[in-house]
Amino acid sequence: MNDFLELKNVTKRYTGVVALNDVSIRFSKGEIHALVGENGAGKSTLIKVLTGAIAPTEGTIAFLGKTYHALSPFQAIDLGISAIYQEFNQIPYLTVAENIFYGCEIMKGIFRDTRAMNAETKKMCEEMGLDINPKKRVSELGIAYQQVVEIVKAVSKNSKLLIMDEPSAPLTEREIGFMFKIMRLLKERGVTIIYISHRLEEVFEICDKVSVMRDGEYIITKDVKDTSKKELISYMVGRELKEQYPCSDSVRDDIVMEVASLTTAKIKGVSFHLKKGEILGFGGLVGAGRTEVARALYGADKLISGEIRLGGRKVTIKDPASALKASIGLIPEDRKKQGVIRELKVSENITLSILKNISPFMLVDRGKEKSVYSEMQRSLRIKAGPKPQKVKQLSGGNQQKVVLAKFLATRCDVLIFDEPTRGIDVGAKQEIYLLMKELAEQGKSIIMISSEMPELIGISHRMLVMKGGEIAAELQKEEFSQETILKYAAGE
């Protein structure tokens, strides 16, 4: 009998939707247990049940020998259940110590005891081998250290169960290694960690067990050492993905775009060309200037100098509107802040870039809007309910499809995909890869920026590697390898 954590026959129903269906799953003390599945598999709902954000319709939660039909948020915290999310829950203008003790401040009479909070924060950090100044504002910390502050905050509440939801999404490889070091330390102290990630390679590096969910149901639990990436994917999607990176022989000789000596505040002298039907990959380390090239081409960053030619004709791109007019579309890295307006309906988001086309006499033609939405929903297989939904109500993968639909609706000839599969599941990734292949075969030209090396190698026809705001190398398909890319990215 597992006496740490066990969910028994947990079901959560909403009107017309079963988010969790008779889920029974166990977690042991002092293990790092991965929870994987496609977007919409039920992982987020399971987290909300454990943290007390929602109550299950049926079933029970057994934790440390006691059984509960539902938990409240305060009850979960008191029991030692904490959660860390991809989007940090911090107040940037407060100090590290103030963030860690926010809501449970150490008091001296009627005043906060700042000195005691600083001392306690320093002690906790030192115990974890961390060198963080408790008096420093969180806004002054790098992303990795902000993530660590979240972990220390959880530990300060005497966490016995720590849930980590896509914690590595904003981190570099080096920063992920740093986070894993902290996780192993917590494991040694007997803390159980539920680790949720779409990056399956992380599951094999850091986790002891892995449980798979699909369509709101529990599928299987395996020891990590006894399974493989291929097997997990088949459990997650309910089928075997035969071709992870679909190939395309769509490249033609016609040069669609020529870029000469493109220079902004963050890139210098970038020159390259893009052929019709080509997927041109941009590799490099975080901060190398890849996204800045995309922003320059889309008119989001001001050009200091340089020239852009489309079809042999020089174009002037001053802003995103002029980029769209020139038939250049950008699927941005941060879909939530830059790609969609989450409070608007899905149909309204998709038609944002073509409002002039569907708004005669300054009024939106709802019939045309619905027609465009229906076409994009069908072609991209966007999973949305029968009633109009806001974008924020969709899963991450479907939100990404809405961003894609918005720019596909413009019929742009050049599409820039900046980290198109970040934070989405393997099934949705496969759909985006197939879409990119289909677009290339239709004669569209694609620039793809990705920090996932296998994806970059698998999808690109040709690759440019950047370092320090400049192009360090141009590689043909036969030259692709992780070692070669990293060599140029690191400037060796």
N, C-alpha and C positions, 0 to 999 in steps of 0.2 A: 504494500500500500504506500503510495506516495503521499507524505504528510506535509509537503511544502505548498504546492499550488495545483489544483485540479479543477478544470471546468467540466461540468457534467450536463450533457444534453441541453446546452445553451442555445436558445433560439431568440432572434430579434426580428419582429415583424413591424413594418411600416405599412401604410395604406397601399395595398397592391404590390408590395415588395417584401421579400424575405431576405434580409441582409445577412443573417446567420441562421443556419438550418441544422439544429440538433448536433451542435459541436461539442465533442468531448475530447479533451487534450490535457496532458500532464507536463509539468515542469519541475525539475529537481533542484535542490539547494546547491548553490555554488557551481552552476553550469552556465555556459553561454549558448543559448538556444535560439537558432535562427527561425524566423517565421517568414515564409516566402509565398508568393502567389501573384497573379496578374492584378492590375488595378481592378477594383470591383470584386476581388476574391473574398473580402470580409475582414481583412487584417485591421483596417482602421476602426471598424465597428467593434472588433474584439478588444482593441486597446481602450476604447471608450467604456466598454463594460468593466474592464479591470480597474480603470482609474476613476470610475464612478460618474463619468459624464452622462452615461445613459444606463437605464435599467433593462435587463433582459426581459423578454416577454415570458419566457419559460426557462427552466434550468437553474442550476446552483453553482456557486463559486466556493470551493473549499480552500482555505488559506491558513497555513500553520495550525491545522487540526480543527478549525472552526468552519462551519458552513454558513454561507450567506446567500439569500435569494437576490440581493442587489447591494451595491455599495454606494455610498455618497462620496463626493470628492474629498470632504474632510475626513471621512472614515478611512478612505484609501490611504491618505497621507499619514494618518495616525498609525495605520497598520504597517507603514514602511514601503508603500508602493509609489514610485515616482516615474515620470516619463520625460524624455528629452526628444524634442521634435526637430525636424529639418530647419524650420523657421524659429529662430531663437526667441525665447520669452524673456527679454531683458529690457532694462531701461538704460539706454546708452549714456545719458549724462550723469548717472549715479556711479559710484565707485564699485570695484569688485566686491568689497565687503558688504556694501549697502545692497547690492543685487542679491548676494547670497542669503542675507538675512531679511530681505524684503518681506514684510508680512509677519515675521516672527523675530523682530528686533530684540536685542539684549537691552534691557532697561536699567537705569539707575535712578530710582525714584520715578519722576514723571518724564524724565529725559532719556533719549537714546544714549547708550553707552558706546560711543564710537570707538573708543580705545579698546574696549573688550571685544567688539566685533572684528576690529582689525587684527587683534592678537589671535583670536580664534580662527580667523580665515588663514592667517599666516601659518598657524600650527597644522591645519588640515592640509594646506598645500604642501608643506614640508614633508608630512607623512606620506604624501603621494609622489614625492620626488619632484615637485613643481616649484619653479622660481617665478612667482607672480607677486607683484606689489599690490597688497590689498587696498591701497589708497588710490590706485590708478583708475581713471574712468574707463568703463567698458568700451566706449567708443574709440579709445586709443589703442585697443588690443587688436591683433590680427584675428582672422576667422577661427584659426585653430585654438587660440587661447580663449576666445569667446565660447567655443564649444566646451572647453575644459571647465570654464566657469559654470556652465550648465551642469556638468558632472559633479563638481564640488558642491554646488547648490543642492543637488539630489542627495549626496552623501551626508551633507550637514543635517538632513532630516532623518538620518539613521535609516537609510533605505535598505530594505531587504530584497526588494524586487525593483530592478531598474529596466524600464522599457525604452529602447532607443529606436526611433522611427526615422529611417533614412538619414542618420547623423553624418554620413560621409559625403553626402551630395555636394556641399559647398567647399569641400576640402581638397587639397592637393595630395598626391601620393605620399609625400613626406609627412604631411599633417595627419593623414590617416594612420600611418605607422605610429605616430605619437599618441593618437587616440587609442589604438589597440594596446599600447603599453599600459595605459591607465586602466583599460578594461581587464587586462590580465591580472593587474594588481587587485582590483575589486573582486575578481573571481577567487583569488587566493584568500581573500577575507571572508568568503562565504556568501557574497552577494550574487544573486541570480540575475542574469541579464537576458532579456528577450530582445533579439537583434533583428530588425526589419531592414532589408536592403534589396534593391533590384540588381545589385552587382554580385553575381553569384561567386565570383572569384574571392570576394571578401568572406563569404560563408565558409569556404574551404580553408581560409587562412586563420580565422579567429574562432569559429564556432565548434562546439562539441556535438550538438545534435541539430537537426533541421526538420521542421514540420511544414507541410505543404497544405495550402488552402486553395480551393477553386470554387467559384460561384457560390460563396457563402457557406461551403461545406469543408469539413476537415477531411483530408485525403490520406495522409500517411506521415509517420515520424521515422526518421532514419538516423543512425549514427553517421556523422559526416564522413568518417573513414570508410564507410561501407557503401557509399553512393558516388555518383559522378554528376557533372554538370548536365550532361546529356539526359541522364535519367530524371533529374529534378525538373528539367524543362518539360519533359514528356508528361510528368505528373501535373505540372502547373497549367499547361495548356490543353491537356487531355488528348494530345496527339504528339507524334514525333515531328519536329521541325526538320525537314530533310535538307533544306538549303539555307543555312543561317545568313549568309551574305550573297544574295542573288547577283550574278554577274550580268553585265550588259556589254554588247559589242556595238554600241550606238554612236561612238565618236566619229564625227565627220571631219573633213579637212577645213571646212569654213571656219574662220576665226570670227567669233561673235563679239568678243570684248578684248580690247587692248588697254592695259594700264601702264603708264610710263611715269616713273619717278614720283609716285604718290607720297606726299609728305603732309603730316599733321603734327600736332603737339606731341604725339606718342609713337608715330611711325615715320620712317625716313627712307626716301628713295625706293619705294616698293614698285617693282615692274614685273608684269606677267601678262600672259594671254590666256583666253578661255575659248575652247572650240565648241561648235554646235554638238549637242548630245553628250557632252563630257561632264563627268563628275570630278571636279578638281578638289583634292583634299588639302587642308591646311593643318599641318602638325606643328608641335612645339610645346614648350612648358607653359604653365599658367603665367600670364604677364608678358608673353613673348610678343604680343601685338596682333594676334590673329583677329580677335573681336574688333580691334581698332581699325583694321583693314575693312571689315564688314561695315562698320559704322561710317567710314569715309565714303565707301561706295554707295551707301544708302543716304548720304547727306545728313547724317546725324551728328557728325563731327566736321568742323570747318577745315577745308583744305588750305594749307599754306602754299603749296605748289603741286604741280603734277597735272597729268592729262588722262582723261578717260575717253575712249573711242568705242562706239557701238556700231557694228556693221561698217566700220571704216569711217564713220562720221563722228567728229568731236562733239561731246555733249557737256553741258554745264549742269552740275548737280549741286544745288545750294541747300536743299532740304529734302526730307522724305517725299514730299509731294512731287518734286521735280524728278526724283528717282523713280517713283511709280509711273510718272508720265513717260520716262525713258524706258520703261518696261523692266525695271529692276525691283525685286521684292526681297524683303529680309524677314526670315523667321528668327526672332531674337533669342538670345541665350536665356533671359529671364522672362518666361512667358507670363507670369503673374503680374509683373510690374510693367512690362513693355509690350506684351503680345496681345493681351485681352483686357477688357473692362469687366471684371468678374461680376459686378452687380447688374450688368445688362444681360438680356436673353441671348441664347446661342445664335439665333437668326440675326439679331441686331449686330453682334460682334462680327459675324461672317461678312456682312455687307458694309461694314464701316469704310473699307477702302474703295468701295464703288458706289458711294452715296449719290454722286452726280448722275450715274447711269440709271438709278432706280428712283430718282426724285424729280420728276417733272413738276414745274411750277412750285419748287421749294418744299414739296410735301413728299414724304416717302410713300411709294406705291407698295402697299403691304402684299399685294398679289405677286409682284416681281420679287420682293424680299423672300416670300415663302417659296417661290419657284427656285431661287438660287440656293436657299437653305436645303430644300429637298434634294436637289442635285448633289450638293456637297455631302449631305448626310449619307446618301446612298453610295457615292463613289468612295468616300473615306470610311464608311461604316462607323459613323459617330453614334455611340450608344447614348441616346437621350430619350426621356419618356415621351408618351404621346402628347402630354400637355407642355406648353412652352416652359422651358427651364432656364434659370440663370446659369452662367458659365461656372460659377463657384460651386454649383451642385453636382458637377461632373467629376469623374475621376481624373487623375493627372494625365493619363494617356489620352483621354477624350478631350481634355482641355488643350493638349498639344495639337490634336487633330483640328480643333477649332481655329487655332493660329494658322495652321497650314491651309485650311479652307479659306481663310480671309485673304490670303495672298494668291491662292490658286484661282479665286474668283476674279482677280485682276487680269488673268491670262498673261502674266509677265513671262518674258523670254529668258531672263536671267534670275535665278532664285538662289539666295544665300541662306543656307541652313546652319545656324550657329548652335552647336550642342543640341541637335534635334531629338536625341533620345535620352537626355538627362532626366533621371527620376521617373522613368516609365518602365513598365514590365516587358518581359521578353516577347510576349505575343504582340504587344503594340509596337515594339521595336521592329519586329519582322514585317509588320504592315507598312511601317515608314520606309524600310529598306526597299520593299517591293514598289511602293509609290515612287520613290526616287528613281528606281530602274525604269518604271513605266514613263515617267516624265522625260528622262533622258532619251528613251526610245521614240518619244513624240517630237524630239528635237529641242527640248528645253536644255539650257545649260545650267549646271549646278556648281556652286562653291559650297563645300562642306567643311565646317570647323568642328573638330571633335577631340576630346581629351582621352577617349577610349581607343587605345592603340589598335586592338583587333578589328574594331569597327572601321577605323580610318583605312587600315590596310585592306580590309575585305571589300569596301565599297568604292574606293577611289580608282580612277583610271590613271591619274598622275597626281603627284604630291609636291607641295611646296612646304619646306620646313622653315619656321621662323625662330629668330633669337634676337632679343634686344631691339625689337621694332624693325628688323630688317629680314630679308629672305636669306637664309643661310645655305639652302640647297634646293635643287629641283631634282626629284626622283621619278624615274619611269617605273612602271608596274613591276618589271623584273628585278628592280633594285630594292623593293620594299622589304624591310625587316625591322623589328623593334630595335635591334642593336644599332642599325644604321640611322634610323630616325633620332634615337636618343643621343647618338654621337654628335650629330649636327645640332640638335636642340640645345645640347650642353656646351657647344662650341669647342668640342675636342678635335 
